[in-house]
């Protein structure tokens, strides 16, 4: 079935001409190395370009090849990813690099069909790498492309539904050209990043204005169609700087950090242990209970240190950090992957999430 309106059949020429006149000068566009393209595409998932650039450059300086990444420890990879967020991307990238070295003789697969078999690579990433690095004529469909195609076709379906996504993928597949598919896909994404924005459009200078149905009908800001956003839940969370020897805090003393389980939120990162406050308990009571449940230790929550507000994709938290004294029990790995007793000077060796980095800043008095 042909899902593309006749008005879009010739958009490739106009889009590539616009791209050729001066697309954004970004570091990952200076190479066709599939590893470098793959790293960029993974980092760009749910992260702004300006944020990604320094991480991308540091990552390739430290891990210039897929072999270098595969030989590194997960802790080393997570430390270099520290602050970029969505840490599952780093874990999957590291695991997939090891698969490439161990099962593909260090050669990154050359087709989207094979790339998608690697851990953490979905259809979008596989197609982006295949089209940009290998010139395979496969489509991409990210948030920017969904918005552009929805406006070009005045697509009135809810784009979050499976049938609508299937239609959009089909439309994107019919439009991608055999020649320069990588440039075409990047141009379509850049159009959504620069001119066809979520809250405003610059239709006057858009190269596709003449063929845009939403522009003709005045429905640009009604596309794409999405359901109303649900209210984001909020949780109060506690964390403890748990000092040895029953004294809290100790000048130059050691305190406890724990590694989060690899298969959960922020998996593999280190943290000041704690957890979510339950109804009808105080914050100190919550901390003491969480440490007992997760590590089979008895502690005493003492001096309040700081509170930190942070938003994740589907919920928000306020993290309350307390100094605490270790009273009884050796750390057990019930709800954690590992633990370490460290000093302030040791912390730079470990990868922490942004909230725990702010606790470290408070500890250091900065």
Buried (B, 14 or more C-beta within 10 A) or exposed (E): EEBBBEBBEEBBEBBBEBBEEEBEEBBBBEBEBBBBBBBBBBBBBEBEBEBBBEBBEEBBEBBEBBBBBBEBEBBBBBBBBBEBBBBBBBBBBBBBBBBBBEEBEBEBBBEBEBBBEBEBBEBBBBBBBBBBBBBBBBBBBBBBBBBBBBBBBBBBBEBEEEEBBEBBBBBBBBBBBEEBBBBBBBBBBBBBBBBBEEEEBEBEEBBBBEBBBBBEEEBBEEBBBEEEEEEEEEEBBBBBBBBBEEEBBBEEBBBBBBBBBEEEBBBBBBBBBBBEBEEEEEBBBBBBBBBBEBBBBEBBBBEEBBEBEBEBEEEEBBBBBBBBBBEEEEBEBEBBBBBBBBEEEEBEEBBBBBBBBBBBEBBEEE
